[in-house]
Amino acid sequence: MLKTILVYGLIAGVVVAIPMLLQATVLKGHAPLAWSMLVGYATMLIALSAVFIGIKRYRDAELGGVIRFWPALGLGLGISIVASVMYVFAWELTVAVTHMDFATGYADALIKQKQAQGVTGAALEQFVAEMEKFKSDYANPLFRLPMTFIEIFPVGVLVSLISAALLRNARFLSARPRAA
């Protein structure tokens, strides 16, 4: 099971890391926030399809076509953890290579969004202060690393739950041909 977790977790990690690095390098952090988030989460879903594939392959090749929900969920969560750790590593590498100041760009975009919504005065000042605190917190790796991890891991949990629920049924995408 550990081999399956590592292989499929690394595959998912690479699939999510390469587009992240390319997007940050090519666009140099100037992509619209909503667009970047959409691409990011779509890439996460595509990458985390390795959870489904890993559970199915383990069920079919190692367990003779049958897996219970809890072992399937555990396998999926293991793959998701490895992929999430790779995602964090890739983000740190991306920030280091591109010298991107993500926190400032993100805070500035949110402040502009508030201003466009017509927020002014004390409410805007309070929001700007919150964004300054965010930038300060984000500079601390003990804040940034777990925050980056929880960007992708909940998606992995959801994919693991769905995959385990579907693949516990031995007839779902069975590797064995059905008898007529």
N, C-alpha and C positions, 0 to 999 in steps of 0.2 A: 504494500500500500504506500509506503514511504517513497518508493521509486516513482510511482504514479503521481503522487503529490508534487514531487520535485520537478518531474518532466513537464507535466501540464501547467504547473505554476510558473515555471520558467518560460514556457511558450506564451502563456497569457501575459507575463511581464514584459517580454520582448515586443509582443504585438501592441501593447499599450504604450511602451516607452518610445519606440521609433517614431510614431506620428507626433508625439509630444515634443520630442527633440527637433524634429523637422519643422513643425509649426512654429516653435519658438525661434528657431534659427532663421527660417525664411521670412517670417513676418516681424521678427525682432520685437515681439511684444506689442505690436500695433494693431492686432486683430480686434474687431469689435467684441466686447465682453460676452454678449449673448451668443454670438457665433462661436467663439472659442469654447464656451461651456457646452454648447450643443455638440460640437465636434468631439470634445473631450469625453462626454458621457456616451456618445455613440461608439467611440473607440473602446471605451471600457466594456460596453455590452458585447461588442464583437470579440474583444480579447477574452472576456470571461465566458464565452461560449466554450472555451477549453475546459471549464468545469463540467459542463454537460458531456463533452466528448470523453474526458478523463473518467468520469463515473461510468459511462456506458462501456468504454473499453475495459475497465476493471471488472465490471459486472459480467461482460461477455467472455473475456479471455481468461480471467483469473478465478471467477466464481461460477462458471458454467451457466451463465445467463440469468442468475438470480441474485438480487441484493436487497437487503432490508432498508427501510427508510433511514434509521439512525446511522448505520455505517456509511450509507451513501451521502448523508448530510455531513458527516465527519470528513469524508474524503473531499467533498466539495468545499468545505470550510478550510481544509488544509491547503488546497489548491489556491483558494482565494487569499489566504494569508501570504503564501509565497508570492503571488502576483501583486499583492498590495505592498509588500516590502520592496519588490522590484520597482513598483511605481514610485515609491518614496525615493529610492536610490536614483531613479531616472530623473525625477523632478530636481533633486539636489544637484545632479550632474548638469542638467539643463540650465539651472540658475547659475552655476559656477562657470560653465562654458560661455554662455551668452552674456553674462554680467547683468542679467535682467534684474530690475528692482520691482519685483512683482507687487509687493505690498503698497508701494507708492502709486503705481499705475492703477491697481485695483481700487485703492482709497480715492484717488482722484476721479476715477470713472463714477464711483458711487456718489461722490460729492456733486459732480456735474449733473448726475441723474436727479438728485434731490433739488438742485437749483432749477432744473428744467421743470420739475413738478411744482415750482413756485414756493418752495420752503425758504424762508428768510429769517432774519433776526436771531433770537435766542435758540430757536429750534435748530437752525442751521449751524450755529456756533456749537451747540451740544453735539450734533452729529459729526462736525469736523473734529471735535475733541475725541470722540469715540474712534474715529478713523486714525487719529494720531496715536492713540493707545494701541490700536490694532497694529499699526506699523512698528511700534516699539516691541510689542509682544511677538510679532512675526520674525523679528530679528533674532529671537532666542530659539535655538534648535529644539529645546525641550517643549516649546509651544508649537513650532512649525512642523516638526516631524510627525507627531501624532495627528495634527490637523490635516496634513497631507494624506496620512494613512486612512483617515475616516472619510476622505473624499471618495475612495474607491471601494473600501471594504464593505459598506452597507449594500452596494450593488452586488458584490460577490455573495453576500449572505442571501439576498433575494434570489439570485441565480441558483445558488446551492439548494435552497428550499424547493424551488420549482423543479429543478433537475432531480432531486431525491424523490419528490412526490411522483414524478412521471416515471422514473426509471425503476422504482420499486416494483412496478408491475412488469413481470417477466415477459408479457406479451407486447409491451410497448417497444417498438423498434427491435424486436427480437432478432438475435443473430442466428437462431435456429429456424430453418424453414418450417412453415406450418404443414401439418398433415392435412390432406384433403378430405 
